């Protein structure tokens, strides 16, 4: 039990949540290639609407191993329309990683997601 981590990725829309998640899966050896949101070939955005629009609509969970730890990872949506989906996901996490877009900086949805995590 001490080697299990329940973590989530949270941020505003287009900050790189799914991209970060895909890199984690690749470097952990879970996937053979890095999925790209722009190419529509990510593991986490599996719905056709998500792949077509290039956004996460529903939170997606996946389990992978890395350095003798088991990670239950949740990739959350960033669009304001799916705030409730983020709220539900954050309740089951041990911790979350906040992704900030270096060029866009902190946006209104960044602050909303941060407040949700503080609850």
C-alpha positions in Angstrom: 0.0 0.0 0.0 2.9 2.4 0.7 4.0 2.1 -2.9 0.7 3.2 -4.4 0.2 6.8 -5.5 -3.1 8.3 -6.7 -2.2 11.5 -8.5 -3.9 13.8 -11.0 -2.9 16.3 -13.6 -4.8 19.6 -13.4 -4.6 23.0 -15.3 -6.4 25.3 -17.6 -7.3 24.3 -21.2 -4.3 23.7 -23.5 -1.7 23.9 -20.8 -0.3 20.4 -21.6 -2.0 18.0 -19.2 -2.6 15.2 -21.6 0.8 15.8 -23.2 2.5 15.5 -19.8 0.5 12.4 -19.0 1.5 10.8 -22.4 5.2 11.5 -21.6 4.8 9.9 -18.2 3.3 6.7 -19.7 6.1 6.6 -22.3 9.0 7.1 -20.0 7.6 4.6 -17.5 7.6 2.0 -20.3 3.8 1.7 -20.4 3.5 2.8 -24.0 5.8 2.2 -27.0 5.3 5.7 -28.5 4.4 9.2 -27.2 0.8 10.1 -28.1 0.3 13.5 -29.5 -2.9 15.5 -28.9 -2.5 17.3 -32.3 -2.3 13.9 -34.0 -5.3 12.4 -32.2 -3.3 9.4 -31.0 -3.2 9.7 -27.3 -4.0 6.9 -24.9 -5.9 9.2 -22.5 -8.1 11.1 -24.9 -9.9 8.0 -26.2 -13.3 9.4 -27.3 -13.6 10.4 -30.9 -14.9 13.8 -29.9 -11.8 14.4 -27.7 -9.5 13.3 -30.5 -11.3 15.5 -33.1 -11.4 18.6 -30.9 -8.0 18.1 -29.3 -9.4 18.6 -25.7 -10.1 16.3 -22.8 -13.8 16.0 -22.0 -13.9 13.3 -19.4 -11.3 12.5 -16.8 -9.4 9.4 -17.8 -7.6 7.1 -15.3 -4.8 4.7 -16.0 -2.4 2.6 -13.8 1.2 2.2 -14.5 4.4 1.2 -12.6 7.6 3.2 -12.3 10.6 2.5 -10.0 8.7 -0.1 -7.9 5.7 2.2 -7.3 2.2 1.9 -8.7 0.7 5.1 -10.0 -3.1 5.6 -10.5 -3.0 8.6 -12.7 -6.0 10.8 -13.6 -5.8 13.2 -16.5 -8.5 15.9 -16.0 -10.2 18.3 -18.4 -9.1 21.9 -18.5 -12.1 23.5 -20.2 -14.4 25.5 -17.9 -17.4 23.5 -19.1 -16.1 20.4 -17.5 -15.3 21.8 -14.1 -17.5 19.3 -12.3 -15.5 16.5 -13.9 -12.3 17.9 -12.4 -14.0 18.3 -9.0 -15.0 14.6 -8.9 -11.5 13.5 -9.8 -9.7 15.6 -7.2 -11.6 14.0 -4.4 -9.9 10.6 -4.8 -6.3 11.8 -5.2 -3.4 11.8 -2.8 -2.0 14.8 -4.7 -2.1 16.7 -7.9 0.4 18.1 -10.4 -0.5 21.6 -11.6 0.6 22.3 -15.1 1.3 26.0 -16.1 1.7 27.1 -19.6 4.9 29.1 -19.7 3.7 31.4 -22.5 0.1 31.8 -21.4 0.8 32.0 -17.7 -1.8 31.7 -15.0 -5.3 32.0 -16.4 -8.7 32.3 -14.8 -9.4 28.5 -15.1 -6.0 27.8 -13.5 -7.2 29.7 -10.4 -10.5 27.8 -10.5 -8.8 24.4 -10.6 -6.4 25.5 -7.8 -9.4 26.5 -5.6 -11.0 23.1 -6.3 -7.9 21.3 -5.2 -7.7 23.3 -2.0 -11.2 22.1 -0.9 
